[in-house]
């Protein structure tokens, strides 16, 4: 299963909500995500998709894992724009558990998928490269003394600029953030600030997603994650400038909107970058058990304006009294920004999707597809060149989780 280390626990982080000022935008036109052609699964047991990437309108990959009755193993599906088929990942020797959390394409011919695999009581970075029409293993070793390591996100700036992020930890120590850069020849660990360090004490901190900054020649990346201070979970944002990371938190002194939700517990799951002064991150937050909300999660979005990150108001599907989460965000320019996730419709989760309206500077709820009335959720999204988007996740058929794909033709 996909790592969920930071998806539990309360938090107290005082966050304001900002209004974005932008240039005039085209009139808003709502779109819809519709259920795609039924997608394949491996076996009859659990199958789940976490991420999707598009190399061209006819070459796209979705990754996750399937359960063979004893262990989870890496799952890759390949789409050609109309149908999906099972692609064959490479399984590390002696692996007892392996899964893929994220995938990114350099172009239609080259891509990378990342995750984790286990041998005995230790886990290791899992990296697979797509080239020549097939997947092959890439070795990115754990540093000396590391007991467990996992990649949760990957982004491609070019064939010679690949960034993978996640977390690792020594034995009996908290998880700390990691980021590894591929320069076309070697994979090198970068020095990532650890916001989980407080004095001489360390708490959990992990990066969940990474995206390249367009126009930076593949040299700049935004990575996002969540850390604990021992009691609360708090988002953090790291900018790679080509040489080092600079860390940001959510801005405290920003223009506020009435009824700003503070204090909150926040978790960041995904980031999308449009330009050097326009990026989005999504996830969920909790109103710190304030009545009548109790501990239910609510949609969370944050925006980078070139100076700071600030929380932006986003709607919940039914009400703030039911759980709502965003898992992924993707964009094709300032006027095509979409986020997907799930909400609790009672008695099961259902998919949800939001669309950013540059005209009204608000997030708008749009339609998304569900396969059954049982559990459905979306975990990944990617834009198709020129027009369209694809989102992936899972649904429950009454016996097992199965792969789910939604397509938006007008995005």
Secondary structure, 3 states (H helix, E strand, C coil): CCCCCCCCCCCCECCCECCCCCCCCCCCCCCECEECCCCCCCCCCCEEEEEEEEEECCEEEEEEEEECCCCEEEEEEEECCCCEEEECCCCCCCCCEEEEEEEEECCCCCEEEEEEEEECCEEEEEEEEEECCEEEEECCCCCCCEEEEEEEEEEEEECCEEEEEEEEEECCCCCEEEEEEECCCCEEECCCCCCCEECCEECCEEEEEEEECCCCCCCCEEEEEEEECCCCEEEEEEEECCCCEEEECECCCCCCCCCCCCCEEEEEEEEEEEECCEEEEEEEEECCCCCCCCCCEEEEEEEECCCCEEEECCCCCCCCCCCEEEEEEEECCCCCEEEEEEEECCCCEEEEEEEEECCCCEEEEEECCCCCCCCEEEEEEEECCCCCEEEEEEEECCCCEEEEEEEECCC
